[in-house]
Amino acid sequence: MKNEILAHLNEPGQLEKLYRNNKTTFRREFSKLYPEIKGNALADFWNERLSYESDEIKTGTKKEIIFIIIASLLAGLIAKIPAIFSIEEEFFYSRNIGFIIFPALSAYFVWKNKLSKEKIAGIIVATITGLVFINSLPNVKDSDTLILSCIHLVLFLWSILGFTFVSGTANNDDRRLGYLRYNGDLIVMTTLILIAGGIMTGVTLGLFSLIGLEIKQFYFNYFGIFGLAAAPIIGTYLTQTNPQLVGKVSPVIARIFSPLVLVMLVIYLTAIIYSGKDPYNDREFLLTFNALLIGVMAIIFFSLAETSKTSRSHAEIWVLLLLSLITIIINGIALSAILFRISEWGITPNRTAVLGSNVLILINLVLVTRQLYRVIFNKMSINEVGKTITFYLPVYVLWTIIVTFLFPLIFGVK
């Protein structure tokens, strides 16, 4: 994008086309480039245009609103399938919960990014393959392989959504990093929508209760389910049409939580020594340990995605570096515990999945930590750290596919 802006710097029509094709990336790259081209009349105009922040909430086009309404209704109807067709809820939701939201979000970005027919066909085939595969697996209660496949299927659908978000370009680092930011912004926006919905629900039930009408079951069976299904879709629409709504909130959250998580981890690792707990002989503790690892890694990557938008102080980079180092220590403990359990009790689907995930995470963290170290000592830009993260994303996608589709065939569902 930077090179394209420079190439068309004196062509107003081409700059407008670049902006409309990818507003977020254009805005970010132009802000980096502007100090070099300051003084050019057209560049000064674009700087003023992009710097202007309107308080007005954009509603988007009529087509967008209709699309969001239809997508939300369809998501709600999918969520109601067990009630409509008398399907066991545990069977349906454990296998198909990802299909309630992700296909609708993928369809939105397919439409917004105007993907080619070939790419759309590939997305449809991948989604249907996942749908047919997961629902064709035997209904075996408490099957570790089945549980792993169901969990990783959600990640597989998340990967398909990422493909639609980056417009199907396999090596677009800016768009991949933008996808991570979108996920952070979506979490913030969806949480706000759910809080507002919860307040409205409380008021509504209270008002009807005052006049002697108990509508709780009816309300949750219809309005509640449709509202939950629609929340991420509406959140996506709002973040894409009004990026200013959470554009300043997410970086603040990243700045606040990174040092807090760092302090918490130091205290936690110290407390483990005195607690007598260890992940080598306590399976539940090992699972909690790994959940902590994934959560902290997500915070690091989210913080880096937000940090790469603008320059940050050395103190913030140091916090991320220390957080990465401590997470590597946690990963090392978890990895050694998994290897110990495998050597003692053999290979199982769970141990294999956790082992593979931890190895991939460890490699990724080492790469990111190395880049952060180089940033601190002025050997590279913070943007290069973002590229390291985005470069590694396809590796996670490949592992997700292996666990989702190959584990049931390798280990069986039993």
C-alpha positions as CSV (number, residue, x, y, z in Angstrom):
1,M,0.0,0.0,0.0
2,K,2.8,2.4,0.8
3,N,4.4,2.0,-2.6
4,E,1.0,2.4,-4.3
5,I,0.3,5.7,-2.5
6,L,3.7,7.0,-3.5
7,A,3.2,5.9,-7.1
8,H,-0.2,7.7,-7.4
9,L,0.6,10.6,-5.1
10,N,-0.4,13.2,-7.8
11,E,-3.4,11.3,-9.0
12,P,-6.5,12.2,-6.9
13,G,-8.7,9.6,-8.6
14,Q,-6.3,6.7,-7.9
15,L,-5.7,7.7,-4.3
16,E,-9.5,7.8,-3.8
17,K,-9.7,4.3,-5.3
18,L,-7.0,3.0,-3.0
19,Y,-8.7,4.5,0.0
20,R,-12.1,3.0,-0.8
21,N,-10.6,-0.4,-1.5
22,N,-9.0,-0.6,1.9
23,K,-9.6,2.3,4.2
24,T,-7.9,1.0,7.3
25,T,-4.7,0.0,5.6
26,F,-4.6,3.2,3.6
27,R,-5.1,5.4,6.7
28,R,-2.3,3.5,8.6
29,E,0.2,3.5,5.8
30,F,-0.5,7.2,4.9
31,S,0.1,8.3,8.5
32,K,3.5,6.6,8.4
33,L,4.3,8.1,5.0
34,Y,3.1,11.6,5.6
35,P,6.2,13.0,7.3
36,E,8.2,12.2,4.1
37,I,5.7,13.8,1.7
38,K,4.6,16.7,3.8
39,G,4.3,19.9,1.7
40,N,2.7,18.2,-1.3
41,A,-0.7,19.9,-1.7
42,L,-2.6,16.6,-2.3
43,A,-0.8,14.9,0.6
44,D,-1.7,17.8,2.9
45,F,-5.3,17.5,1.8
46,W,-5.4,13.8,2.6
47,N,-3.7,14.3,5.9
48,E,-6.5,16.8,6.9
49,R,-9.1,14.5,5.6
50,L,-7.9,11.4,7.4
51,S,-7.1,13.3,10.6
52,Y,-10.7,14.7,10.9
53,E,-12.7,12.6,13.4
54,S,-16.4,12.9,13.2
55,D,-18.6,12.1,16.2
56,E,-21.4,11.1,13.9
57,I,-22.3,7.4,13.9
58,K,-22.5,6.1,10.3
59,T,-25.4,3.7,9.5
60,G,-23.9,2.4,6.3
61,T,-25.8,1.8,3.1
62,K,-29.3,0.4,2.9
63,K,-27.9,-2.8,1.4
64,E,-25.6,-3.3,4.3
65,I,-28.4,-2.8,6.8
66,I,-30.6,-5.3,5.0
67,F,-27.6,-7.8,4.8
68,I,-27.0,-7.5,8.5
69,I,-30.6,-8.0,9.4
70,I,-30.9,-11.1,7.1
71,A,-27.6,-12.6,8.4
72,S,-28.7,-12.0,12.1
73,L,-32.0,-13.7,11.5
74,L,-30.4,-16.7,9.7
75,A,-27.9,-17.0,12.6
76,G,-30.8,-17.0,15.1
77,L,-32.7,-19.7,13.0
78,I,-29.6,-21.9,13.0
79,A,-29.3,-21.5,16.8
80,K,-33.0,-22.6,17.0
81,I,-32.5,-25.8,14.9
82,P,-32.6,-28.2,17.9
83,A,-36.0,-26.7,19.0
84,I,-37.4,-26.7,15.4
85,F,-36.3,-30.2,14.4
86,S,-36.3,-31.9,17.9
87,I,-32.5,-32.5,17.9
88,E,-30.6,-33.2,21.1
89,E,-29.2,-29.8,22.2
90,E,-25.9,-31.3,23.5
91,F,-25.3,-33.1,20.2
92,F,-26.1,-30.1,18.0
93,Y,-24.4,-27.3,19.9
94,S,-21.2,-29.2,20.7
95,R,-20.6,-29.8,17.0
96,N,-22.3,-26.9,15.3
97,I,-21.9,-23.9,17.6
98,G,-19.3,-22.4,15.2
99,F,-21.7,-22.5,12.3
100,I,-24.1,-20.2,14.1
101,I,-21.8,-17.2,13.7
102,F,-18.8,-17.8,11.5
103,P,-20.5,-18.4,8.1
104,A,-22.5,-15.2,8.6
105,L,-19.4,-13.2,9.3
106,S,-17.6,-14.9,6.4
107,A,-20.4,-14.0,4.1
108,Y,-20.3,-10.4,5.2
109,F,-16.6,-10.1,4.3
110,V,-17.0,-12.1,1.1
111,W,-19.6,-9.5,0.1
112,K,-17.7,-6.5,1.3
113,N,-14.4,-7.6,-0.3
114,K,-16.0,-8.7,-3.5
115,L,-14.2,-12.0,-3.6
116,S,-13.9,-13.9,-6.9
117,K,-16.2,-16.8,-7.7
118,E,-13.3,-19.3,-7.4
119,K,-12.5,-18.1,-3.8
120,I,-16.2,-18.1,-2.8
121,A,-16.5,-21.7,-4.1
122,G,-13.4,-22.7,-2.1
123,I,-14.9,-21.1,1.1
124,I,-18.2,-22.8,0.6
125,V,-16.6,-26.2,0.0
126,A,-14.4,-25.8,3.1
127,T,-17.4,-24.8,5.3
128,I,-19.6,-27.7,4.0
129,T,-16.8,-30.2,4.5
130,G,-16.4,-29.2,8.1
131,L,-20.2,-29.3,8.6
132,V,-20.6,-32.8,7.1
133,F,-17.4,-34.2,8.7
134,I,-18.2,-33.1,12.3
135,N,-21.8,-34.3,12.1
136,S,-20.9,-37.7,10.6
137,L,-18.7,-38.6,13.6
138,P,-20.2,-41.2,16.0
139,N,-22.0,-39.8,19.0
140,V,-19.7,-41.2,21.6
141,K,-20.0,-39.6,25.0
142,D,-16.8,-38.2,26.6
143,S,-14.6,-39.1,23.5
144,D,-11.4,-37.0,23.8
145,T,-10.9,-37.2,20.0
146,L,-14.5,-35.9,19.3
147,I,-14.1,-33.1,21.8
148,L,-10.8,-32.1,20.3
149,S,-12.3,-32.1,16.8
150,C,-15.3,-30.0,17.9
151,I,-13.0,-27.4,19.6
152,H,-10.6,-27.2,16.6
153,L,-13.5,-27.0,14.1
154,V,-14.4,-23.6,15.6
155,L,-10.7,-22.5,15.0
156,F,-11.0,-23.9,11.5
157,L,-14.1,-21.8,10.8
158,W,-12.2,-18.8,12.4
159,S,-9.5,-19.4,9.9
160,I,-12.0,-19.3,7.0
161,L,-13.3,-16.0,8.4
162,G,-9.7,-14.8,8.4
163,F,-9.3,-15.8,4.7
164,T,-12.4,-13.8,3.8
165,F,-11.2,-10.8,5.8
166,V,-7.8,-10.6,4.1
167,S,-9.6,-10.7,0.8
168,G,-8.1,-14.1,0.0
169,T,-4.6,-12.7,-0.5
170,A,-2.3,-15.3,1.0
171,N,0.6,-13.1,2.0
172,N,-0.9,-9.7,2.9
173,D,0.8,-9.0,6.3
174,D,-1.2,-5.7,6.9
175,R,-4.5,-7.4,6.4
176,R,-3.6,-10.4,8.6
177,L,-2.5,-8.0,11.3
178,G,-5.7,-6.1,10.7
179,Y,-7.6,-9.4,11.3
180,L,-6.1,-9.7,14.7
181,R,-7.1,-6.1,15.5
182,Y,-10.6,-6.8,14.2
183,N,-10.9,-9.7,16.6
184,G,-9.9,-7.5,19.5
185,D,-12.3,-4.7,18.5
186,L,-15.1,-7.3,17.9
187,I,-14.6,-8.7,21.5
188,V,-14.9,-5.1,22.9
189,M,-17.9,-4.2,20.8
190,T,-19.8,-7.5,21.3
191,T,-19.2,-7.2,25.0
192,L,-20.8,-3.7,25.0
193,I,-23.7,-4.9,23.0
194,L,-24.3,-7.9,25.3
195,I,-24.1,-5.6,28.4
196,A,-26.7,-3.3,26.8
197,G,-28.8,-6.3,25.9
198,G,-28.6,-7.6,29.4
199,I,-29.7,-4.3,30.8
200,M,-32.6,-4.2,28.4
201,T,-33.6,-7.8,29.2
202,G,-33.7,-7.0,33.0
203,V,-35.8,-3.9,32.4
204,T,-38.2,-5.7,30.1
205,L,-38.7,-8.7,32.4
206,G,-39.1,-6.4,35.3
207,L,-41.8,-4.3,33.6
208,F,-43.8,-7.3,32.5
209,S,-43.5,-8.8,35.9
210,L,-45.1,-5.7,37.4
211,I,-48.3,-6.3,35.4
212,G,-48.4,-10.0,36.4
213,L,-47.0,-11.5,33.1
214,E,-44.0,-13.9,33.4
215,I,-42.4,-13.9,30.0
216,K,-38.9,-15.1,31.0
217,Q,-39.0,-18.5,29.2
218,F,-40.6,-17.1,26.0
219,Y,-38.2,-14.1,26.0
220,F,-35.0,-16.2,26.3
221,N,-36.2,-18.9,23.9
222,Y,-36.7,-16.4,21.1
223,F,-35.4,-12.8,21.8
224,G,-32.5,-14.1,23.9
225,I,-31.2,-16.6,21.4
226,F,-31.6,-14.4,18.4
227,G,-29.9,-11.5,20.3
228,L,-26.9,-13.6,21.3
229,A,-26.5,-14.9,17.7
230,A,-26.9,-11.4,16.3
231,A,-24.4,-9.6,18.7
232,P,-21.1,-10.5,16.9
233,I,-22.7,-9.8,13.5
234,I,-23.9,-6.4,14.6
235,G,-20.6,-5.8,16.3
236,T,-18.7,-6.6,13.1
237,Y,-20.9,-4.2,11.2
238,L,-20.3,-1.4,13.7
239,T,-16.5,-1.9,13.9
240,Q,-16.2,-1.9,10.1
241,T,-18.5,1.1,9.4
242,N,-17.4,3.1,12.5
243,P,-13.9,2.1,13.4
244,Q,-13.6,5.2,15.7
245,L,-16.1,3.6,18.1
246,V,-13.5,1.2,19.6
247,G,-10.4,2.4,17.7
248,K,-9.1,4.2,20.8
249,V,-10.5,1.8,23.4
250,S,-8.7,-1.3,22.3
251,P,-5.2,0.2,22.4
252,V,-5.9,1.5,25.9
253,I,-7.1,-1.9,27.1
254,A,-3.9,-3.4,25.6
255,R,-1.7,-0.9,27.4
256,I,-3.5,-1.4,30.8
257,F,-3.7,-5.2,30.8
258,S,-0.2,-6.0,29.5
259,P,1.6,-4.8,32.6
260,L,-1.1,-6.1,34.9
261,V,-0.9,-9.6,33.4
262,L,2.9,-9.4,33.7
263,V,2.7,-8.7,37.4
264,M,0.0,-11.4,37.9
265,L,2.2,-14.0,36.1
266,V,5.2,-13.2,38.3
267,I,3.1,-13.5,41.4
268,Y,1.5,-16.7,40.1
269,L,4.7,-18.5,39.3
270,T,6.0,-17.6,42.7
271,A,2.9,-18.9,44.4
272,I,3.2,-22.2,42.5
273,I,6.5,-22.9,44.3
274,Y,4.8,-22.5,47.7
275,S,1.5,-24.2,46.9
276,G,3.1,-27.6,46.2
277,K,1.0,-27.9,43.0
278,D,2.7,-29.1,39.9
279,P,1.5,-29.9,36.4
280,Y,3.5,-33.2,36.2
281,N,1.2,-35.2,38.4
282,D,-2.0,-33.1,38.4
283,R,-3.9,-33.4,35.1
284,E,-6.4,-30.7,36.0
285,F,-3.6,-28.3,37.0
286,L,-1.8,-29.0,33.7
287,L,-5.0,-28.2,31.7
288,T,-5.4,-24.9,33.6
289,F,-1.8,-24.1,33.1
290,N,-2.2,-24.6,29.3
291,A,-5.4,-22.5,29.3
292,L,-3.4,-19.7,31.0
293,L,-0.6,-20.0,28.4
294,I,-3.0,-19.6,25.5
295,G,-4.8,-16.7,27.2
296,V,-1.5,-14.8,27.9
297,M,-0.3,-15.5,24.4
298,A,-3.5,-14.1,23.0
299,I,-3.0,-10.9,25.1
300,I,0.6,-10.6,23.8
301,F,-0.5,-10.9,20.2
302,F,-3.4,-8.6,20.6
303,S,-1.2,-6.0,22.3
304,L,1.4,-6.3,19.5
305,A,-1.4,-5.9,16.9
306,E,-2.5,-2.7,18.5
307,T,1.0,-1.5,19.2
308,S,2.0,-1.8,15.6
309,K,-0.5,0.9,14.6
310,T,1.6,3.7,16.1
311,S,4.9,4.1,17.7
312,R,5.2,3.1,21.4
313,S,7.6,4.0,24.2
314,H,10.4,1.7,25.1
315,A,8.7,1.0,28.4
316,E,5.7,-0.6,26.7
317,I,8.0,-2.7,24.4
318,W,9.9,-3.8,27.5
319,V,6.6,-4.9,29.1
320,L,5.8,-7.0,26.1
321,L,9.3,-8.5,26.0
322,L,9.2,-9.5,29.7
323,L,5.7,-10.9,29.2
324,S,6.9,-13.0,26.3
325,L,9.9,-14.2,28.3
326,I,7.7,-15.3,31.2
327,T,5.2,-16.9,28.8
328,I,8.1,-18.9,27.3
329,I,9.0,-20.1,30.9
330,I,5.3,-21.1,31.4
331,N,5.3,-22.9,28.0
332,G,8.6,-24.7,28.9
333,I,7.1,-26.0,32.2
334,A,3.9,-27.1,30.4
335,L,5.8,-28.8,27.6
336,S,8.1,-30.7,30.0
337,A,5.0,-31.8,32.0
338,I,3.4,-33.1,28.8
339,L,6.5,-35.0,27.8
340,F,6.7,-36.5,31.3
341,R,3.1,-37.7,31.1
342,I,3.7,-39.2,27.7
343,S,6.8,-41.0,28.8
344,E,4.9,-42.3,31.9
345,W,1.5,-43.1,30.5
346,G,1.8,-43.1,26.7
347,I,0.3,-41.3,23.8
348,T,-3.3,-40.1,23.9
349,P,-5.2,-37.7,21.6
350,N,-5.3,-35.0,24.3
351,R,-1.6,-35.3,25.0
352,T,-0.7,-35.3,21.3
353,A,-2.9,-32.2,20.7
354,V,-1.5,-30.3,23.6
355,L,2.1,-31.3,22.8
356,G,1.8,-30.1,19.2
357,S,0.1,-26.8,20.2
358,N,2.7,-26.1,22.9
359,V,5.6,-26.7,20.5
360,L,4.1,-24.4,17.9
361,I,3.4,-21.7,20.5
362,L,6.9,-22.0,21.9
363,I,8.5,-21.5,18.4
364,N,6.2,-18.5,17.8
365,L,7.0,-16.9,21.1
366,V,10.7,-17.4,20.7
367,L,10.5,-15.6,17.3
368,V,8.4,-12.8,18.6
369,T,10.7,-12.4,21.7
370,R,13.8,-12.2,19.5
371,Q,12.1,-9.5,17.4
372,L,11.1,-7.5,20.4
373,Y,14.6,-7.6,21.7
374,R,15.9,-6.2,18.4
375,V,13.2,-3.5,18.5
376,I,14.4,-2.3,22.0
377,F,17.9,-2.0,20.8
378,N,16.8,-0.1,17.6
379,K,17.7,-2.8,15.2
380,M,14.3,-3.0,13.6
381,S,10.8,-1.4,13.6
382,I,7.9,-2.6,15.8
383,N,6.1,-3.4,12.5
384,E,8.5,-6.2,11.9
385,V,7.2,-7.9,15.0
386,G,3.7,-7.8,13.6
387,K,4.9,-9.4,10.4
388,T,6.5,-12.2,12.4
389,I,3.1,-12.9,14.0
390,T,1.2,-12.9,10.7
391,F,3.8,-15.0,9.0
392,Y,3.2,-17.8,11.5
393,L,-0.6,-17.8,11.4
394,P,-0.9,-20.3,8.6
395,V,1.1,-22.8,10.8
396,Y,-1.7,-22.7,13.4
397,V,-4.3,-23.1,10.6
398,L,-2.5,-26.2,9.4
399,W,-2.4,-27.7,12.9
400,T,-6.1,-26.9,13.4
401,I,-6.9,-28.8,10.2
402,I,-4.8,-31.8,11.4
403,V,-6.6,-32.0,14.8
404,T,-10.0,-31.4,13.3
405,F,-10.0,-33.8,10.4
406,L,-7.1,-36.3,10.9
407,F,-7.2,-37.0,14.7
408,P,-10.6,-38.8,14.4
409,L,-9.1,-40.9,11.6
410,I,-5.8,-41.6,13.4
411,F,-7.1,-42.2,17.0
412,G,-10.7,-43.1,16.3
413,V,-13.8,-41.8,18.1
414,K,-14.2,-44.0,21.2
